[in-house]
Amino acid sequence: MTSPDKMKILLSKVGLDGHDRGIKVLSQMFRDAGAEVIYLGRYQTAENIAAAALQEDVDVVGLSFLSGEHLFFTRRVLDQLKEKGVGCGLIVGGTIPAADVPLLKEMGAEEVFRPGSKVEDIIRFVEEKVTARRQRQTKR
């Protein structure tokens, strides 16, 4: 059984992007850091990702892209999360052009991790965001 304070993250590929080596490594690194990881795998839809995030009550959804469809699918996932009332954070990673980072953040991505990002930095960022979000929720 998962500890209530254990961070819970859902990681997934969306659309027809089948390149999953990086997200599999990240999944294992989050597990090694003590997080509960739900890895949905490749070829997911925005609807499936949002439904799983709701069902699993995750703290964060992480999307990985190498296909160039990050703007379209990030928007779709964010819309589905909002429609289903899922109050988790969302991070994006992969081969994201620098010019698209501000656009993704304006959409609602908390952070964008481009090639060369260190796994330790990704985990630290997510842990800090989850801790801050939980503290805000506790104060309500």
DSSP file (Angstrom, degrees, kcal/mol; ACC not computed):
  #  RESIDUE AA STRUCTURE BP1 BP2  ACC     N-H-->O    O-->H-N    N-H-->O    O-->H-N    TCO  KAPPA ALPHA  PHI   PSI    X-CA   Y-CA   Z-CA
    1    1 A M              0   0    0      0, 0.0     2,-0.3     0, 0.0     0, 0.0   0.000 360.0 360.0 360.0 141.4    0.0    0.0    0.0
    2    2 A T        -     0   0    0      1,-0.1     6,-0.0     2,-0.0    34,-0.0  -0.545 360.0-117.6 -79.0 136.0    1.2    3.5   -0.9
    3    3 A S    >   -     0   0    0     -2,-0.3     3,-1.6     1,-0.1    -1,-0.1  -0.471  23.3-123.8 -66.2 141.7    2.1    5.9    1.9
    4    4 A P  T 3  S+     0   0    0      0, 0.0    -1,-0.1     0, 0.0    -2,-0.0   0.759 111.6  48.9 -63.6 -22.4   -0.2    8.9    1.8
    5    5 A D  T 3  S+     0   0    0      2,-0.1     2,-0.3     0, 0.0    -2,-0.0   0.466  84.5 112.5 -95.4   0.1    2.9   11.2    1.6
    6    6 A K  S <  S-     0   0    0     -3,-1.6    29,-0.1     1,-0.1     2,-0.1  -0.562  75.6-114.9 -73.0 130.3    4.5    9.3   -1.2
    7    7 A M        -     0   0    0     -2,-0.3    29,-3.2    27,-0.1     2,-0.5  -0.410  28.1-155.2 -66.7 138.6    4.6   11.3   -4.4
    8    8 A K  E     +a   36   0A   0     27,-0.2    51,-2.8    -2,-0.1    52,-1.3  -0.972  14.6 179.2-122.8 120.9    2.5    9.7   -7.2
    9    9 A I  E     -ab  37  60A   0     27,-2.7    29,-2.7    -2,-0.5     2,-0.5  -0.964  18.5-152.3-126.9 138.5    3.4   10.5  -10.8
   10   10 A L  E     -ab  38  61A   0     50,-2.7    52,-3.2    -2,-0.4     2,-0.4  -0.940  16.8-170.3-107.1 124.2    1.8    9.3  -14.0
   11   11 A L  E     +ab  39  62A   0     27,-2.7    29,-2.4    -2,-0.5    30,-0.5  -0.921  15.1 155.4-116.4 141.6    4.1    9.2  -17.0
   12   12 A S  E     -ab  41  63A   0     50,-2.1    52,-1.6    -2,-0.4     2,-0.4  -0.998  40.0-128.3-160.1 158.3    3.0    8.6  -20.6
   13   13 A K  E     - b   0  64A   0     28,-2.4    31,-1.3    -2,-0.3     2,-0.4  -0.857  32.2-155.2-102.3 147.3    3.6    9.0  -24.3
   14   14 A V  E >   +a   44   0A   0     50,-0.5     3,-0.7    -2,-0.4    31,-0.2  -0.956  50.0   0.4-129.0 146.4    0.7   10.5  -26.2
   15   15 A G  T 3  S-     0   0    0     29,-2.7    28,-0.3    -2,-0.4    -2,-0.1  -0.490 117.1 -35.3  78.9-151.1   -0.3   10.1  -29.9
   16   16 A L  T 3  S+     0   0    0     -2,-0.2     2,-0.7    27,-0.1    -1,-0.2   0.245  92.6 127.2 -95.3  12.2    1.8    8.0  -32.3
   17   17 A D    <   +     0   0    0     -3,-0.7    26,-0.7     1,-0.2    47,-0.1  -0.608  29.9 175.2 -73.0 112.9    5.2    8.8  -30.7
   18   18 A G        +     0   0    0     -2,-0.7     2,-1.0    24,-0.1    -1,-0.2   0.431  40.8 110.8-101.7  -0.2    6.7    5.4  -30.1
   19   19 A H        +     0   0    0      1,-0.2     4,-0.2    45,-0.0    48,-0.1  -0.645  33.6 153.5 -80.1 103.7   10.2    6.5  -28.8
   20   20 A D     >  +     0   0    0     -2,-1.0     4,-1.8     1,-0.1     5,-0.2   0.309  32.4 102.4-120.7   9.3   10.0    5.5  -25.1
   21   21 A R  H  > S+     0   0    0      1,-0.2     4,-2.1     2,-0.2     5,-0.2   0.941  85.9  48.3 -60.9 -47.8   13.5    4.8  -23.9
   22   22 A G  H  > S+     0   0    0      1,-0.2     4,-2.5     2,-0.2    -1,-0.2   0.904 111.9  47.5 -61.0 -44.1   13.9    8.2  -22.1
   23   23 A I  H  > S+     0   0    0      1,-0.2     4,-2.2     2,-0.2    -1,-0.2   0.822 109.8  54.1 -70.5 -29.5   10.5    8.0  -20.3
   24   24 A K  H  X S+     0   0    0     -4,-1.8     4,-1.9     2,-0.2    -1,-0.2   0.907 109.9  47.2 -67.9 -41.1   11.2    4.4  -19.2
   25   25 A V  H  X S+     0   0    0     -4,-2.1     4,-2.3     1,-0.2    -2,-0.2   0.933 112.5  49.8 -63.0 -45.4   14.5    5.5  -17.7
   26   26 A L  H  X S+     0   0    0     -4,-2.5     4,-2.5     1,-0.2     5,-0.2   0.887 107.0  55.7 -61.3 -39.6   12.8    8.4  -16.0
   27   27 A S  H  X S+     0   0    0     -4,-2.2     4,-2.1     1,-0.2    -1,-0.2   0.934 110.1  45.0 -57.7 -47.1   10.1    6.1  -14.6
   28   28 A Q  H  X S+     0   0    0     -4,-1.9     4,-2.7     1,-0.2    -1,-0.2   0.887 111.0  53.0 -66.6 -38.5   12.7    3.9  -13.0
   29   29 A M  H  X S+     0   0    0     -4,-2.3     4,-1.4     2,-0.2    -1,-0.2   0.889 108.7  49.8 -65.7 -38.6   14.6    6.9  -11.6
   30   30 A F  H  <>S+     0   0    0     -4,-2.5     5,-2.5     2,-0.2    -1,-0.2   0.911 111.4  49.5 -64.7 -41.1   11.4    8.2  -10.0
   31   31 A R  H ><5S+     0   0    0     -4,-2.1     3,-1.9     1,-0.2    -2,-0.2   0.931 108.8  52.0 -61.5 -44.7   10.8    4.8   -8.4
   32   32 A D  H 3<5S+     0   0    0     -4,-2.7    -1,-0.2     1,-0.3    -2,-0.2   0.798 105.9  56.0 -61.4 -28.2   14.4    4.7   -7.1
   33   33 A A  T 3<5S-     0   0    0     -4,-1.4    -1,-0.3    -5,-0.2    -2,-0.2   0.438 127.6 -99.5 -84.1  -0.1   13.7    8.2   -5.6
   34   34 A G  T < 5S+     0   0    0     -3,-1.9    -3,-0.2     1,-0.3     2,-0.2   0.504  77.7 134.8  99.6   4.7   10.7    6.7   -3.7
   35   35 A A      < -     0   0    0     -5,-2.5     2,-0.6    -6,-0.1    -1,-0.3  -0.526  57.8-121.4 -85.0 153.3    7.8    7.8   -5.9
   36   36 A E  E     -a    8   0A   0    -29,-3.2   -27,-2.7    -2,-0.2     2,-0.5  -0.854  35.4-160.0 -88.3 126.0    4.9    5.7   -7.0
   37   37 A V  E     -a    9   0A   0     -2,-0.6     2,-0.6   -29,-0.2   -27,-0.2  -0.926  18.2-166.8-116.3 130.7    5.0    5.7  -10.8
   38   38 A I  E     -a   10   0A   0    -29,-2.7   -27,-2.7    -2,-0.5     2,-0.7  -0.965  12.6-168.8-109.4 112.1    2.1    4.8  -13.1
   39   39 A Y  E     -a   11   0A   0     -2,-0.6   -27,-0.2   -29,-0.2   -29,-0.1  -0.902   9.7-176.0-105.9 112.0    3.6    4.3  -16.6
   40   40 A L  E     -     0   0A   0    -29,-2.4   -28,-0.2    -2,-0.7     2,-0.2   0.716  32.1-145.2 -80.5 -21.2    0.8    4.1  -19.2
   41   41 A G  E     -a   12   0A   0    -30,-0.5   -28,-2.4   -21,-0.0     3,-0.3  -0.492  34.4 -24.5  92.0-162.6    3.2    3.5  -22.1
   42   42 A R  E    S+     0   0A   0      1,-0.2   -24,-0.1   -30,-0.2   -26,-0.1  -0.346 108.9  28.8 -88.6 165.2    3.1    4.5  -25.7
   43   43 A Y  E    S+     0   0A   0    -26,-0.7    -1,-0.2   -28,-0.3   -29,-0.2   0.792  76.5 157.9  61.9  36.1    0.2    5.5  -28.0
   44   44 A Q  E     -a   14   0A   0    -31,-1.3   -29,-2.7    -3,-0.3     2,-0.3  -0.514  35.4-129.8 -87.8 158.0   -2.1    6.9  -25.4
   45   45 A T     >  -     0   0    0    -31,-0.2     4,-2.1    -2,-0.2     5,-0.2  -0.680  23.3-115.0 -98.8 160.3   -4.9    9.4  -25.9
   46   46 A A  H  > S+     0   0    0     -2,-0.3     4,-2.4     1,-0.2     5,-0.2   0.883 118.1  54.7 -59.6 -38.6   -5.4   12.6  -24.0
   47   47 A E  H  > S+     0   0    0      1,-0.2     4,-2.4     2,-0.2    -1,-0.2   0.908 107.7  48.1 -63.3 -43.6   -8.7   11.1  -22.7
   48   48 A N  H  > S+     0   0    0      2,-0.2     4,-2.4     1,-0.2    -1,-0.2   0.900 111.6  50.3 -64.4 -40.9   -7.0    8.0  -21.4
   49   49 A I  H  X S+     0   0    0     -4,-2.1     4,-2.4     2,-0.2    -2,-0.2   0.935 113.0  45.0 -64.0 -46.5   -4.2   10.0  -19.7
   50   50 A A  H  X S+     0   0    0     -4,-2.4     4,-2.2     2,-0.2    -2,-0.2   0.898 112.8  51.1 -65.9 -40.2   -6.7   12.2  -17.9
   51   51 A A  H  X S+     0   0    0     -4,-2.4     4,-2.7    -5,-0.2    -1,-0.2   0.913 112.3  46.5 -63.2 -42.3   -9.0    9.3  -16.9
   52   52 A A  H  X S+     0   0    0     -4,-2.4     4,-2.8     2,-0.2    -2,-0.2   0.893 110.3  53.3 -66.9 -39.4   -6.0    7.5  -15.4
   53   53 A A  H  X>S+     0   0    0     -4,-2.4     5,-1.5    -5,-0.2     4,-0.8   0.898 112.8  44.7 -61.8 -40.3   -4.8   10.6  -13.6
   54   54 A L  H ><5S+     0   0    0     -4,-2.2     3,-0.5     2,-0.2    -2,-0.2   0.948 115.3  46.4 -67.0 -50.0   -8.2   11.0  -12.1
   55   55 A Q  H 3<5S+     0   0    0     -4,-2.7    -2,-0.2     1,-0.2    -1,-0.2   0.884 118.4  41.2 -61.9 -40.8   -8.6    7.3  -11.1
   56   56 A E  H 3<5S-     0   0    0     -4,-2.8    -1,-0.2    -5,-0.2    -2,-0.2   0.558 100.1-135.0 -86.5  -8.7   -5.1    7.1   -9.7
   57   57 A D  T <<5 -     0   0    0     -4,-0.8    -3,-0.2    -3,-0.5    -4,-0.1   0.954  37.0-171.3  52.6  56.4   -5.3   10.5   -7.9
   58   58 A V      < -     0   0    0     -5,-1.5   -49,-0.2     1,-0.1    -1,-0.1  -0.358  32.0-144.0 -80.6 157.6   -1.8   11.5   -9.1
   59   59 A D  S    S+     0   0    0    -51,-2.8    30,-2.4     1,-0.3     2,-0.3   0.795  84.0  13.7 -83.6 -33.9    0.2   14.5   -8.0
   60   60 A V  E     -bc   9  89A   0    -52,-1.3   -50,-2.7    28,-0.2     2,-0.5  -0.996  58.3-149.0-146.9 144.1    1.8   15.1  -11.5
   61   61 A V  E     -bc  10  90A   0     28,-2.3    30,-2.7    -2,-0.3     2,-0.5  -0.968  18.2-162.9-109.7 132.4    1.4   14.0  -15.1
   62   62 A G  E     -bc  11  91A   0    -52,-3.2   -50,-2.1    -2,-0.5     2,-0.4  -0.973   2.8-166.2-117.8 128.0    4.5   13.8  -17.1
   63   63 A L  E     -bc  12  92A   0     28,-2.3    30,-2.3    -2,-0.5     2,-0.4  -0.907   3.9-157.1-113.6 140.3    4.4   13.7  -20.9
   64   64 A S  E     -bc  13  93A   0    -52,-1.6   -50,-0.5    -2,-0.4     2,-0.4  -0.961  12.0-174.5-119.6 133.1    7.3   12.8  -23.2
   65   65 A F  E     + c   0  94A   0     28,-2.7    30,-1.9    -2,-0.4   -52,-0.0  -0.983  30.7 148.6-131.9 137.0    7.6   13.9  -26.8
   66   66 A L  S    S+     0   0    0     -2,-0.4    -1,-0.1    28,-0.2    28,-0.1   0.257  70.5  77.3-132.3   0.0   10.0   13.2  -29.6
   67   67 A S  S    S-     0   0    0    -48,-0.1    -2,-0.0   -50,-0.0    27,-0.0   0.564 100.0-115.5 -92.9 -10.7    7.4   13.4  -32.4
   68   68 A G  S    S+     0   0    0     27,-0.1     3,-0.3     1,-0.0    -3,-0.0   0.550  89.9 105.8  86.1   6.6    7.0   17.2  -32.7
   69   69 A E     >  +     0   0    0      1,-0.2     4,-2.4   -55,-0.1     5,-0.3   0.060  37.0 117.7-105.4  24.5    3.4   17.1  -31.6
   70   70 A H  H  > S+     0   0    0      1,-0.2     4,-2.0     2,-0.2     5,-0.3   0.839  72.4  50.2 -64.2 -37.1    4.0   18.5  -28.2
   71   71 A L  H  > S+     0   0    0     -3,-0.3     4,-1.8     2,-0.2    -1,-0.2   0.955 114.5  43.3 -68.0 -48.4    1.9   21.7  -28.6
   72   72 A F  H  > S+     0   0    0      1,-0.2     4,-1.8     2,-0.2    -2,-0.2   0.948 120.1  39.8 -61.6 -51.5   -1.1   19.9  -29.9
   73   73 A F  H  X S+     0   0    0     -4,-2.4     4,-2.6     2,-0.2     5,-0.2   0.825 111.1  56.0 -75.9 -30.9   -1.1   17.0  -27.4
   74   74 A T  H  X S+     0   0    0     -4,-2.0     4,-2.7    -5,-0.3     5,-0.2   0.940 109.3  48.4 -63.1 -44.3   -0.1   19.0  -24.4
   75   75 A R  H  X S+     0   0    0     -4,-1.8     4,-2.6    -5,-0.3    -2,-0.2   0.921 111.8  49.8 -59.0 -45.0   -3.2   21.3  -25.0
   76   76 A R  H  X S+     0   0    0     -4,-1.8     4,-2.3     2,-0.2    -2,-0.2   0.914 112.2  46.5 -63.2 -43.3   -5.4   18.2  -25.4
   77   77 A V  H  X S+     0   0    0     -4,-2.6     4,-2.7     2,-0.2     5,-0.2   0.939 113.0  49.3 -65.3 -45.6   -4.2   16.6  -22.2
   78   78 A L  H  X S+     0   0    0     -4,-2.7     4,-2.3     1,-0.2    -2,-0.2   0.908 111.2  50.3 -60.0 -41.8   -4.5   19.9  -20.2
   79   79 A D  H  X S+     0   0    0     -4,-2.6     4,-2.7    -5,-0.2    -1,-0.2   0.913 112.0  47.5 -61.9 -42.7   -8.1   20.3  -21.6
   80   80 A Q  H  X S+     0   0    0     -4,-2.3     4,-2.1     2,-0.2    -2,-0.2   0.895 110.3  51.7 -67.4 -40.1   -9.0   16.8  -20.6
   81   81 A L  H  <>S+     0   0    0     -4,-2.7     5,-2.8     2,-0.2     4,-0.5   0.929 113.5  45.3 -60.4 -44.5   -7.5   17.2  -17.1
   82   82 A K  H ><5S+     0   0    0     -4,-2.3     3,-1.2    -5,-0.2    -2,-0.2   0.927 111.2  52.4 -64.7 -45.3   -9.5   20.4  -16.6
   83   83 A E  H 3<5S+     0   0    0     -4,-2.7    -1,-0.2     1,-0.3    -2,-0.2   0.862 113.1  44.5 -59.7 -36.9  -12.7   18.8  -18.0
   84   84 A K  T 3<5S-     0   0    0     -4,-2.1    -1,-0.3    -5,-0.2    -2,-0.2   0.458 114.1-117.1 -88.8  -1.4  -12.4   15.9  -15.6
   85   85 A G  T < 5 +     0   0    0     -3,-1.2     2,-0.6    -4,-0.5    -3,-0.2   0.789  54.2 162.5  73.1  27.9  -11.5   18.1  -12.6
   86   86 A V      < -     0   0    0     -5,-2.8    -1,-0.2    -6,-0.2     2,-0.2  -0.722  23.8-163.7 -84.3 120.8   -8.1   16.7  -12.1
   87   87 A G        +     0   0    0     -2,-0.6     2,-0.2   -29,-0.1    -1,-0.1  -0.198  44.3 119.5-100.4  42.3   -6.0   19.1  -10.0
   88   88 A C        -     0   0    0     -2,-0.2   -28,-0.2     1,-0.1   -29,-0.1  -0.557  63.0-106.1-101.1 168.2   -2.5   17.8  -10.6
   89   89 A G  E     -c   60   0A   0    -30,-2.4   -28,-2.3    -2,-0.2     2,-0.4  -0.398  27.4-145.2 -83.2 168.4    0.5   19.4  -12.1
   90   90 A L  E     -c   61   0A   0     18,-0.3    20,-3.1   -30,-0.2    21,-0.7  -0.993  13.3-175.1-139.5 130.7    1.8   18.6  -15.6
   91   91 A I  E     -cd  62 111A   0    -30,-2.7   -28,-2.3    -2,-0.4     2,-0.4  -0.892   9.4-154.0-120.3 156.3    5.4   18.5  -16.9
   92   92 A V  E     +cd  63 112A   0     19,-2.1    21,-3.0    -2,-0.3     2,-0.3  -0.969  16.2 170.8-129.9 142.5    6.6   18.0  -20.4
   93   93 A G  E     +cd  64 113A   0    -30,-2.3   -28,-2.7    -2,-0.4     2,-0.3  -0.956  26.6  66.4-146.4 167.2    9.9   16.6  -21.7
   94   94 A G  E    S-c   65   0A   0     19,-1.8     2,-1.9    -2,-0.3   -28,-0.2  -0.861  95.0 -12.1 124.7-157.5   11.7   15.5  -24.8
   95   95 A T  S    S+     0   0    0    -30,-1.9   -27,-0.1    -2,-0.3    19,-0.1  -0.569  76.3 161.0 -84.3  80.2   12.9   17.1  -28.0
   96   96 A I        -     0   0    0     -2,-1.9    -2,-0.1    17,-0.1     5,-0.1  -0.891  41.1-121.2-104.6 123.2   11.1   20.4  -27.5
   97   97 A P    >>  -     0   0    0      0, 0.0     3,-1.9     0, 0.0     4,-0.6  -0.379  22.0-122.7 -61.7 141.8   12.4   23.4  -29.4
   98   98 A A  G >4 S+     0   0    0      1,-0.3     3,-1.1     2,-0.2    -2,-0.0   0.846 111.0  61.5 -54.4 -36.3   13.4   26.2  -27.1
   99   99 A A  G 34 S+     0   0    0      1,-0.2     4,-0.4     2,-0.1    -1,-0.3   0.735 101.5  53.4 -65.0 -21.5   10.9   28.5  -28.9
  100  100 A D  G <> S+     0   0    0     -3,-1.9     4,-2.4     1,-0.2    -1,-0.2   0.606  85.5  83.9 -89.8 -12.2    8.1   26.3  -27.8
  101  101 A V  H <X S+     0   0    0     -3,-1.1     4,-2.2    -4,-0.6     5,-0.2   0.939  91.7  46.4 -58.4 -50.4    8.9   26.3  -24.1
  102  102 A P  H  > S+     0   0    0      0, 0.0     4,-2.4     0, 0.0    -1,-0.2   0.881 111.6  53.1 -61.3 -35.0    7.1   29.6  -23.3
  103  103 A L  H  > S+     0   0    0     -4,-0.4     4,-1.8     2,-0.2    -2,-0.2   0.921 109.3  48.0 -64.3 -43.3    4.1   28.4  -25.3
  104  104 A L  H  X>S+     0   0    0     -4,-2.4     5,-2.3     1,-0.2     4,-1.2   0.893 112.6  48.8 -64.3 -39.6    3.9   25.2  -23.3
  105  105 A K  H  <5S+     0   0    0     -4,-2.2    -1,-0.2     1,-0.2    -2,-0.2   0.880 108.2  53.7 -68.7 -37.1    4.2   27.1  -20.0
  106  106 A E  H  <5S+     0   0    0     -4,-2.4    -1,-0.2     1,-0.2    -2,-0.2   0.863 105.7  55.0 -63.4 -34.8    1.5   29.6  -21.1
  107  107 A M  H  <5S-     0   0    0     -4,-1.8    -1,-0.2    -5,-0.2    -2,-0.2   0.839 133.1 -89.0 -65.3 -33.3   -0.8   26.6  -21.7
  108  108 A G  T  <5S+     0   0    0     -4,-1.2   -18,-0.3     1,-0.3     2,-0.3   0.411  76.0 143.6 136.3   0.1   -0.2   25.3  -18.2
  109  109 A A      < -     0   0    0     -5,-2.3    -1,-0.3     1,-0.2   -18,-0.2  -0.540  41.6-148.5 -67.2 131.3    2.8   23.1  -18.2
  110  110 A E  S    S-     0   0    0    -20,-3.1     2,-0.3    -2,-0.3   -19,-0.2   0.856  75.1  -6.7 -71.2 -34.2    4.7   23.7  -14.9
  111  111 A E  E     -d   91   0A   0    -21,-0.7   -19,-2.1    -7,-0.1     2,-0.4  -0.988  57.9-142.8-158.2 157.3    8.0   22.9  -16.5
  112  112 A V  E     -d   92   0A   0     -2,-0.3     2,-0.7   -21,-0.2   -19,-0.2  -0.994  13.0-158.1-126.9 124.1    9.5   21.7  -19.8
  113  113 A F  E     -d   93   0A   0    -21,-3.0   -19,-1.8    -2,-0.4   -17,-0.1  -0.908  14.3-168.5-109.0 113.7   12.6   19.5  -19.7
  114  114 A R    >   -     0   0    0     -2,-0.7     3,-2.0   -21,-0.2   -19,-0.2  -0.362  41.8 -58.7 -93.4 172.9   14.6   19.6  -22.9
  115  115 A P  T 3  S+     0   0    0      0, 0.0    -1,-0.2     0, 0.0     3,-0.1  -0.223 125.2  33.8 -51.9 138.9   17.4   17.3  -24.1
  116  116 A G  T 3  S+     0   0    0      1,-0.3     2,-0.1    -3,-0.1    -2,-0.0   0.299  81.2 142.6  94.8  -8.8   20.3   17.4  -21.6
  117  117 A S    <   -     0   0    0     -3,-2.0     2,-0.4     1,-0.1    -1,-0.3  -0.407  53.2-120.9 -63.5 139.3   18.1   17.9  -18.6
  118  118 A K     >  -     0   0    0      1,-0.1     4,-1.9    -3,-0.1     3,-0.5  -0.673   7.3-135.5 -85.4 136.5   19.5   16.0  -15.6
  119  119 A V  H  > S+     0   0    0     -2,-0.4     4,-2.7     1,-0.2     5,-0.2   0.885 106.6  57.3 -56.2 -40.7   17.2   13.4  -14.1
  120  120 A E  H  > S+     0   0    0      1,-0.2     4,-2.4     2,-0.2    -1,-0.2   0.877 106.1  49.7 -59.6 -38.4   18.1   14.6  -10.6
  121  121 A D  H  > S+     0   0    0     -3,-0.5     4,-2.4     2,-0.2    -1,-0.2   0.881 110.5  50.0 -68.7 -38.0   16.9   18.1  -11.6
  122  122 A I  H  X S+     0   0    0     -4,-1.9     4,-2.4     2,-0.2    -2,-0.2   0.945 113.4  45.2 -64.5 -48.2   13.6   16.8  -12.9
  123  123 A I  H  X S+     0   0    0     -4,-2.7     4,-2.8     1,-0.2     5,-0.2   0.920 113.5  49.7 -63.5 -44.0   13.0   14.7   -9.7
  124  124 A R  H  X S+     0   0    0     -4,-2.4     4,-2.5    -5,-0.2    -1,-0.2   0.924 110.9  50.2 -61.2 -44.6   13.9   17.7   -7.5
  125  125 A F  H  X S+     0   0    0     -4,-2.4     4,-2.4     2,-0.2    -2,-0.2   0.941 113.1  45.4 -58.2 -49.0   11.6   20.0   -9.4
  126  126 A V  H  X S+     0   0    0     -4,-2.4     4,-2.8     1,-0.2     5,-0.2   0.919 112.1  51.3 -64.1 -44.3    8.6   17.6   -9.2
  127  127 A E  H  X S+     0   0    0     -4,-2.8     4,-2.5     1,-0.2    -1,-0.2   0.914 111.5  47.8 -59.3 -43.0    9.3   16.9   -5.5
  128  128 A E  H  X S+     0   0    0     -4,-2.5     4,-2.3    -5,-0.2    -1,-0.2   0.906 113.3  47.6 -65.2 -41.6    9.3   20.6   -4.7
  129  129 A K  H  X S+     0   0    0     -4,-2.4     4,-2.6     2,-0.2    -2,-0.2   0.915 113.4  47.5 -65.1 -43.3    6.2   21.3   -6.7
  130  130 A V  H  X S+     0   0    0     -4,-2.8     4,-2.6     2,-0.2     5,-0.2   0.927 112.3  49.5 -65.2 -44.6    4.3   18.4   -5.1
  131  131 A T  H  X S+     0   0    0     -4,-2.5     4,-2.2    -5,-0.2    -2,-0.2   0.933 113.2  46.5 -59.5 -47.0    5.4   19.5   -1.6
  132  132 A A  H  X S+     0   0    0     -4,-2.3     4,-2.1     2,-0.2    -2,-0.2   0.907 112.6  49.9 -63.4 -42.4    4.3   23.1   -2.2
  133  133 A R  H  X S+     0   0    0     -4,-2.6     4,-2.1     1,-0.2    -1,-0.2   0.909 111.5  48.5 -63.6 -42.4    0.9   22.0   -3.7
  134  134 A R  H  X S+     0   0    0     -4,-2.6     4,-2.1     1,-0.2    -1,-0.2   0.876 109.7  52.2 -66.6 -37.0    0.2   19.7   -0.7
  135  135 A Q  H  X S+     0   0    0     -4,-2.2     4,-1.5    -5,-0.2    -1,-0.2   0.901 109.6  49.4 -65.5 -39.9    1.1   22.4    1.8
  136  136 A R  H  X S+     0   0    0     -4,-2.1     4,-0.6     1,-0.2    -2,-0.2   0.905 111.4  49.5 -63.9 -40.5   -1.3   24.8    0.1
  137  137 A Q  H >< S+     0   0    0     -4,-2.1     3,-0.7     1,-0.2    -2,-0.2   0.861 107.8  53.9 -67.0 -35.8   -4.0   22.2    0.1
  138  138 A T  H 3< S+     0   0    0     -4,-2.1    -1,-0.2     1,-0.2    -2,-0.2   0.841 104.4  55.5 -67.0 -33.5   -3.4   21.5    3.8
  139  139 A K  H 3<        0   0    0     -4,-1.5    -1,-0.2     1,-0.2    -2,-0.2   0.647 360.0 360.0 -75.1 -15.3   -3.8   25.2    4.7
  140  140 A R    <<        0   0    0     -3,-0.7    -1,-0.2    -4,-0.6    -2,-0.1   0.488 360.0 360.0 -73.5 360.0   -7.3   25.4    3.0
